Amino acid sequence: MTAADNPCIRCGACCASFRVDFARAELQSEGGCVPDALAVDLGGAACRLRGTDHAPPRCAALVGRVGERVRCAIHEWRPSPCREFGLRAPLGLGDDACDRARARHGLPPLPH
């Protein structure tokens, strides 16, 4: 699958549906890759991607219109929950969580 064929490039529903918590160790200031400015401190060892705790959630790093064309402004530096999303599905697309996110935005499920 090429990047142009990847339905995630047009979707972004996951980035505008779920809260994203991750370990503080993933922050740039802690030696990780996630930009500190995009993190909300939850105390202790946890952080949350900015915007994902809003109602409705939408990651502050998501650029574009859900269901049409989107991109992650920090794709190379995204935290582990984003990297792991959809890994259980074939090609990493169209698992149950993906289906729920797409439904929240009026999008049909991807073929499994």
N, C-alpha and C positions, 0 to 999 in steps of 0.2 A: 504494500500500500504506500503510495506517495503522499506527501503532505497535502497535496491538492485533493486527494481522495478522502482524506480524513474528515469524518463528519464533525469532529470536535472543533475544527476550524470555523464551522458555520454555527455551532451550537452554543456552548458556554453555559448551558442550563445548570450544570453541577456547580459552577462558580457563583451562581445566583440562586442557590437553593439550600446550601448547607453551611453550618458553622464549621470553621476550620481551626481546631486547636492543635498546637504543636509544642515540642520541647524548646525551652529557652536556649538550649545548646545549639539550635539551628539558626539563631540570630547571628548576623555578621559580627556584632560586638562580642560575641561569645565564641567566635571561630567558625561559625557556620556560614550559610550563604544568603539567608533571608534578610532583606533590608530592614533594619530596625524601625524605620519610619512607617512600615506597613504592619507593625505588630502592636497589639494591645496587651499590656502586661496583665496577666491573671493572678499574679502572685506566685510565690514558690518557683517551681520549675516549668510553668506553663505560660504560653502566649496564645493569642488568637489573631488570625489575619484580620486586619482592619476592614470593616464593612460587613463581615460575615455574621456579626452579632446584631445587625439591624433587622427590622421587620419591614419589608422582606429583606432577606440577606442578599448582599451582592459584594463580592470581593472588590476591594479598592484597586486591585491590579488588573481587573477585567476591563478591557477596552472593546467597545463595539456594541452591537445590538444582538441580544440573545436570539438564537434561531436564524440569524441572517449571516453575520460574519463577525467573529470575535477573535481576540488574541489575549494572551496573558502577558502583561508588561514585565513580569518577572519569571517567565517560564524556566529559564536556566537556573534560577535561584529559588524556585518555589519550595515550600516545605514538604516533608515526607507524606502527609495525608493527601496532598495533591498528586504527588508522584505515584502513590499507591492506588489512587482511585481507579476502579475499573480493571485492575490487574487480573481478576478472577474470570473475566469474560474473554472469549476469543478475540484476539487482536487488541485486547484492553478496552473494548467498547461494548456497550449494550448490556451491562449487568443490571440487576434489580435496582440498585441505587441510581444508575443512569436513567433507567425507565421512569423512576419516581420523579427525578429532577426534570426530565423532559415533559412529563405530564403536568407538572406545576406551571409550565410555560406554554401549555397547549400544543406541545410537539409530540408526534407519534414516537413509539419506541423504535429503536434501531433493530435491524434483523439480528437474531441471536445465532 
